[in-house]
Amino acid sequence: MSEPSTAVRKVACPACKGPSLFGPGNPWRPFCSQRCRSADLGAWASERFRVPAQAPTEDESQPPDS
């Protein structure tokens, strides 16, 4: 019987693109550090990341007649 693999996968940090350990030993995963994690949170809070959307048309904004 073989032992389970303890190798930790390395991924690119979403913020700085540097190497980041993706495993239980990295409390900031998938980020490489607290700094990168905080920078990403700040970007979301300041609305730098947005999902494109169109304003609803007049027909969509009114409830259907019942």
Secondary structure, DSSP 4 states (H G I P E B T S, - for coil): -PPPP-PPEEEE-TTT--EEEESTT-TTTTSSSHHHHHHHHHHHHTT-S----PPPPHHHHSPPP-
